[in-house]
Amino acid sequence: MTWTVSSSPTEFHTGAGEFLAAHRAENTVLLTLAHRLGRDGLHVFGPQPPRFGWWRAEGAESVGAAFLWTPPFPLRLGRMPVTAAGELATVLHGQGERPSGVGGAKAAVAAFTEVWQRLTGAATEVEVEERLYRLGELTPPTPAGPVRPARPAEHGLLTRWTEAFFTEVGVPPVPDIPGVIAGRIADGTLHVREDGGRPVSMAGVSPVLAGMSRIGPVYTPPELRGRGYAGGVVAAGCARAVAAGAAEVLLYTDLANPTSNSLYQRLGFRAVEDCVVLKFT
């Protein structure tokens, strides 16, 4: 069994691109991270260069696993058998790498962490437990309410909402949230639900990559929840993704939030896999 670890996005695309596209749901985070690194530069997430990796079982011609790591954020595992995850921990430790944590499907994360703890003695802390969903048949709420692309004048409000979203789910925020929001407003990938002419909820829609688009972040201020606003804006985002060519529309939910998990199932989302993000302490 062999891991190839590289700092070159071109090598990653050549080595793992076909595998990522063939399993786009389980590799959704890797696809979107690689897209942003290619668009905005290798240091968009921090001063340290990213690491890319792909794995082949012994004697196999095709790739069977992949990861992407953007320090200082946790290592992200894509679709991966547990044997590959355990071997990856050994390989990275041998190269002197020290990720701050690891995220991905629960079984792969557990296998990586078991080896990592044996090698380093690190303790772990759960940052978030998630469930990955795939849209089946969309069932929009009735009434869905008016939903439209976000406007430049709402930049400050939507920046604050995004910061609140990351605080609420308990994961590190992406770098330069104001810049990210400005970009999403400019390219029309952030939608707003209105009520009485004012924004009451928002949802992002990722670009279509390998036939996949992911919804997120989704945020409604606490005082406005329970009124169906999130359902309307998510449904509109799904429709936009499909119209843009997405064969699969995905989203992650926080397993600690039963309300959102129930909402997305009513909209037509079906569970793909449970995931976890761990922090090494």
Buried (B, 14 or more C-beta within 10 A) or exposed (E): BEBBBBEEBEBBBEBBBEBBBEBBBBBBBBBBBBBBBBEBEBEBBEEEBBBBBBBBBEEEEEBBBBBBBBBBBBBBBBBBBBBBBBBBBBBBBEEEBEBBBBBBBEBBBBBBBBBBBEEEEBEBEEBBBBBBBBBEEBBBBEEBBBBEBBEEEBBEBBBBBBBBBBEEBEBBEBBEBEEBBBBBBEEEBBBBBBBEEEBBBBBBBBBBBBEBBBBBBBBBBEEBBEBBBBBBBBBBBBBBBBEEEBEBBBBBBBBEEEEBBEBBBEBBBEEBBEBBBBBBE
